[in-house]
Amino acid sequence: MPSTPRNLIVVLSDEHDPRFMGASGHPAMRTPNLDRLAARGRRFANAYTPSPICVPARASMATGLYVHQTGCWDNATAYDGSIPGWGHALQNASVRVESIGKLHYRRTEDPTGFDRQHLPMHLAGGTGQIWGSVRDPLPRIAHAERPRMLGERIGIGETDYTRFDRAVTSQAVQWLEKAAHTPGAEPWVLFVGLAAPHFPLVAPAEFAALYPPENTPTPKLRPQAGYRRHPWVQDMHDYWPHDDGFAGDEERMTAIRMYMALCSFLDHNLGQIMETMAETGLDRDTRIIYTSDHGDNLGARGMWGKSTLYQESVAVPMILAGPDIEPGVERAPVSLVDMFPTILDAVGLDPEGVPPAQRPGLSLLSASPLPADRAVLSEYHAVGAPSGAFMLRKGRWKLHYYVGYSPELFDIEADPEELNDRTADPECAEILDDLVRALFEICDPKAVDARAKADQAALVNRFGGRDKAVNQGVSGATPAPRLAVERANKA
């Protein structure tokens, strides 16, 4: 049965590791608004992205389908509306649905399921990172020839991304104030896309001041201290060794501080939305979901950005709050593919009536209790991946399955930092077999890997072949839309 129809706000940040939040138990983080939202809502402690990179993750969230179902493999193959998403279902039911901020779909003109897009942010030029589709084999480009992914400068200040988030937040506040003064309106859905804490790792001074250098956590499992990366991860690192781009450990620690500061900047912007809801009375009939598209390795194992299967990269924050939401912590595994049925359910629509029927998601409003042994999937076929990589979380166990490489197995409850790979443990043989079997029930990894590489090779050929494609597309973060930056500068 669908839930009681309510308005819904979906706030999606970018690159937020859920452990960098006070509500998750981080001793140094200053995130009062996220903590307050979690205290009055339901926090999903084991939420995962369908893919640890922006564009595929967002396509899966839009459609409720896994990456191997959408074919949106990397940051050059974005959602274009050809697969019906939750926005289309809302439009078909005459539910008002609008977006403000970052979507990271292909382009604004595509019919992606919004009545209106305010300050939209999509792929640069509608094509994105063509160079990232060159994978089979991975190109070998000298590190000195690549710009630094995290940005030229790391430290205190403003960037187009922080200006963009300020403009998006201001627009969201105005939208909500207007909606609150529209009597008799039917339930609506507003999607708000914020860029923080995505790099560049430059944070406004007031938030950087919250994190003195002496309180900065040191990255775990550093190769400089003797840690040996899994061979698949090592191959990815060798493709583009981000850790080698730092001036030294002092700059590495500054990068972590700025990430923490950007999380607090994100929290501040979310707080403005929450305050507007309270001041206008919208909080009485409006639910809110906060989540992110993926996390950030932030120096763990000498890796930066996303793109790995470890918790830092594939876990996401997820909080659901509002009327009739019982506060608490849910520990069953959930996924961004659950957003499709949850969003429809929130406004009183039955997601079961929306084809195709093979969507793997569950409504977080109506599925009670959530199955503790449910299997959720994440997969990666993008920048730097020597082969397809698949993560399966089921119960307390987490499998990393790399096509052509040995797997990894972690007991997340006993070993949340993933320090002890259990694949060679005889006591875990049956568990490993069970998770591999569960993965193959969802998809055939080798077949999916071959299909992804074939699609990417075809795309590369359309752009002139490998030699030309390796130089096409922005090297790091997608540029913020100029209109939003100019608006923020005038404010």
N, C-alpha and C positions, 0 to 999 in steps of 0.2 A: 504494500500500500504506500502511495506517495505521502510524504510528510505534509504538514500544514503549510500552505503557500506563504512564503515570506519574500521580502526583498533580499538580495544577496550582493555583497561586495567581495570580489576576489582580488586579493593583493598578492602579486607575484614579484618577488625580488630576483636577483641574479647572482648566483654563485655563493649562497649562504650555507656554510657548514652549520648544521643545527646545534652542534656542541658549543658554538660561539653565541651563547644566549644564557642569560641568568637562569631562566626557567629550566634549562637543561642541566644546571648544576655547575656551570663554569664559574670559578671563584672570582675572576677578575673582570668579567663582562658587565657593562653597564647598559642594560636594555630594559628600562622600567616599563615601557609600554608593551613590549612583547611579553614580559613577565606578567603584567596585569591581564593581558588578553588570555594567556595560558591559565591563569588562576581562575578566571570566570568561564573558561571554555574547556574543550577537550584537546589535549595535546597528544599527537600520535608520535610515539617515541621511536618507532621503527618504520619511518616513511622513506620511500626511495624514488629516485628519478628513473624513467624508462631508458634514459641514455645520459651519460655524464658529459654532455656538451649541449650548447644552447638550442640550436635550431631543431635537431631531432627530438629533444625532450619536449619542446613546445608544440611540435606537430603531434606528438603522442598525447599530450595533455588536451589539445584541441579536439582530437578525434576519439580519444579513449582506446586507441589501438597501440600495440607495440611497434617498435621501429621496423621490424621485419615485415609487419603488415602494412605500414604506410609507405615504405620505400624512401622515406626522408632520411638518408643515411648520414649526412654530414652538413656542414655549414654552407654548402652550395646547393643543397636540395631541400628547399623550404616548403612549408605548408602553403598551398595556393587555393584551398577551398574545394578542390576536386573531390576530396573525400568528405562527406557531410560531417560536420562537427557539432558540438553542443550549441554553438551560436546559431547554426541553421535550424536546429530543432526548436530553439526559442523563437526565432523569427517565424517559423511555420505555425507556431502556436500563438502568434501575435504578442509575445512577451518582449517588452522593450529591452534591448541589449546594446550597450555601448562600451567603448574602450577608451582609456586614457593612458598614453605612454607606450612603453616597449612591448611589442608583440613578437618581433623577430620572425615574421612570416616573410613571404616572398616580396610582395609589394602592396601598397595601399589600395590599388585598383582591383585587386583580386577579391572575389566574393567569399570572404572568410567568415561570414556570419555575424557581422556587426552592423547595426543601423547607422552608426556613425563612429569614426575613429578620430579622437582628439590627440594632437601631438604624437602621431604614430611613429614608431621606430621599427624599421624593417631591414632586410638585407641591403647592404650597400650596392646600389645600382641594380637591385633585383637579382643579382647573381652570387654575391657573397664570396667565400674563400675558395675559388676554383683550385688554387694550388693544393689545398688540403685533400682534394679528390685524387691526387696522384699518389697511388698506394701500392701498386703491384708491378714491380717492387717499389719500396719507398725510395725516393730520390736521396742522394747524399749531397747535401749542400754545406759548404764550409760555414761553421758557426759565425765567423766574422762577417759573412755576407748577409746574415739575417738581422733585422732589427730586434731589439729586446721586446718580447711579448708583453711584459708587464708594464711597459711604458718607459720613456726616456728618463723620467725623473720619478723618484719615490720620496715622499715626504709630506710636509704640511702645505696646504693651499687649496685652490679650487680648480676643477677641470670642467670640461664640457659635460661630463657625466653628472657631477654634483649639481651643476646649473640645470641640467635636464631634469633631475629628480626634484629640484625645488619647483620648477615650472609645472611638472606633472602633479605634484602634491597640491600646489595652489589651484590648478584646474580641477582636481578632484574635490577639493573643499567647496569650490564654487558650484560644482555640479550637484553635490549633496545638499547644499543649502537651497538650491533651486528645487530639487526633488522634494525636499521636506515641505515646501510651500506649494506643492501641487496636490490639492485635495482630491481624494477619490481615485487616485491612480492605481492601476493594477500592479502586481509585483513586477519588479524590474531587476536586471542584473547589470552591475557595473564592474568591469575588469580594469584594474589599475596595475600597470607594469612599471616597476622601478628598476634602475640599473645597479644601484649599490647592493652589495659590496664588491661588485665586479671591478677588476683592475681597469684603468691605471690606479696604482696604490698611492693616491694623493688624497688626503682627507682634510676637511676644514679644521681650523685651529681649535675651535671650541670642543670638538670631539677628540682630536688628538691629545688634548690636555688631560683627558680622562685616563690616559694610559702612559704612565711614566715608564721610561726604559727599563728600570729595575724590575718591573712586574711582567715583562714580556716572556711568554712561555717559549722554551727552546724546542725546535723541531725534533721529533723522535726519529730513530732509525736512520741516522745520517751515514751515508756511505763513507764519509771522511773518518768516521769512528769505527769502520769495519763491517757495517751492514752490507749484505750482498742482495741486490735487487733480483726479483724473479726475472728470468731471461726475457719474457715478453715485455716487461716494464723496462728492462735495460735497453732493449732494442728501441722502444719508444723514446727513452731518454737520449739515446745516441742520435736519433733523428734530429732532435732539437733540444740540446742540453740547457734548459732555462737556468738551472742552478749555477752554471758557469758564467752567467751574464752579470752576476753581482760584483760590486767592487770589493766586497769582503763581508765578513760576518756582521759587522755593524750595520751595513745596508740591508742584509737579510733580516736582522731583527727589526729594523725600521719598517720593512715591508710588512712584517707580522703586526706591528703596532698600528700601521695605517689600515690594515684590513680590519682590525678590531675597532678602530675609530669609525671606519665606514659602516660597520655593523650598527654602531650607535647612531650614526647619521641616518641610516635606514630606520632605526627605531624611532628617532625623532619625527621623521616624515609620517610613519605609520601612526604615531601619536596624534598628529594633527588631524588625520582622518578619523581616528577614534573620538577625539574631542568634539569634532563637528557632529558626529553621530549622536553623542550625548547631549550637546547643546541644542540640537534641533529636534530631539526626541526620536530620531530614526532608530536608535538602538532598541526601541521597544518593539519594532516589527521588522528589523533587518538583521540577518545573519552576516557574519564575516568569516572568510577563510584567508589565512595567511600561509604562504608556502614559497618555495623557491624552485628554480629549474634544475639546480644541481649544487654541489658544494665546491670546495677548493682544497687541494692537497697542502698548500701553504708550507711547503718545505719538508713535509714528512717524506721520508725515503729519498730526500733530495729532489722531489718533484714539486712543480708549481702549476697553478691553474687546475683544470679538471682532468678528464680523460682517462682516469684509472678506475678500477673496480673497488678500491678500498673505501672504507666508511667516509673518510674525509671528502671524497669526490662524489659517491653515489647516494649518500644519505641526504635527505632534505628536511627542513623544518615543516611541520604541518600542524596548524591550530585551527579549530573550528569553534566559534563562539556565537552567542546570540540567544534569542528567545527559544525556550524548550531544549537547549543543549545542556546536558548534565555535565558539570565540571569533573575533570579527572584525567588520568593518563591511560591511554590505550596502547598496549604493547604488541598487539597482533600486527604483522607486516601489512603495510598499505603502500599505495603507489600513486603517482600523478595520473595514471590512467583511471583512477577512481574519481577524478574530478568530473568526468563526463556524466556518469549517473548521479553524482552528488549534486551538481549544478541543476540538472533537470529536476531532480527530486525536490530541491529547495523551493522551486516555484510551483510545485504541485503537479509536475508532468511525470508520466511513467516512462522511465528510460527503457524498459523492456519493449516498448512499442516502437523504438527507433532502430531501423536496420543500420548496419548488419548485425546479426545476432551473436557473432563470435567475439564481441567486445569482452575483455577479461575483467573489467572493473566492477566494483561494488559500491553502492551508495553508502557513504559514511554516515548518512542520516538514518537510514532504514535498516541496514544490515546489522542486526544486533542479536547475539554477540558476533563480532567478527571472528572468523575461524582462525585459531591460533596457529594451526599448521598449514595455513595457506601459503602457496608459493608465489612470490612476485619476482619479476624479471627486470634486469637492466642489461643493455647491450651497447657495444661501441664499435663503430666501423669508420671512424673519422680520422682527423689529423693525426699522423704519426703511428697509427695502428698497423703493425705488420700483418695482423690477421684479425678476424672477428673475435671479440671478447664478450663473454656472457656471464652475468652474475645472477645467481638464484638465491634468494633468501627464503628459507622455509623453517618455521619454528625458530629455534635458537641457532641454527646452522646456516652458514653462508658459503656457497660454492663460487669459485672463479674458474670458468672454463675457457681456455684459450685454444683456438683452433691451431693445431700443429705444435702445441707446447704442453707441458705438464700442468695439471690443475692446482688450485690452492683450496684449502678447506679450513674454515675458522668457526670456532664456537663463540659466537658473539656475546652470549651471556657471561661466560667465564673469562673471555678474552676480548673485551670490547675494543682494545687497541690493535687487534690483529697482529700480535707478536709471535704467535705459535701456529704455524701451518701444520695441520693434522693429517695431511694426505698419506703420510708414511706410517701413521699409527695403526697397528692391526685392529685395535679396538674400534676404530672409526671406519673400517672397510665397508660395513653394511650401510652406514650413514652416507658415505661417499657414493656408493652405488645407488642409493635411494634418491639422492639429489641429482645425480647425472640422469637417472631415469625420468625424474620429474621435469628436468630441462628438456629432454628429447620429446616428452609429451607435449610441450609447447611449440618447439621448433627443432629442426635439424641444423645444428650450428654450422657444419661444414657446407651444407647446401645454401644456407643464408649467407655465409661468407663469400661463396662463389657468386651469388646473385648480386651482392653489394658491390663487389669488385668489378663485375661485368657492367653494371649500371654506371659506376664511376668512370670506367674506361671509356664508355660511350660518351659521357659528358665531356671528359678531357679531349676526346677526338673532335667534338663539336667546337671546342675552343682552340683548335689548331694543333693538338697533340701535346705530348709531355713537355717538350722543350719550351713551348709557349705558356702552357698552363701553369707551370711552377712559378711564374711571375705575375699571375693574375689574381686580383682580389686584395683586400686589406690584410695586413700581416697580423694585426692584433684585434683590439676591440672594434666592433662596428661603430662608425661615427654617429654621434647624437644628431638628431635633426636640427638644422640651423634655426628653424622657427622657435623651437623650445628654448634654445640657448639664448637667442636674442630676447625672448620674452623674460627670461630670468634675469638677464643683465639690466633690463629696464625697471624691474621690480624694486 
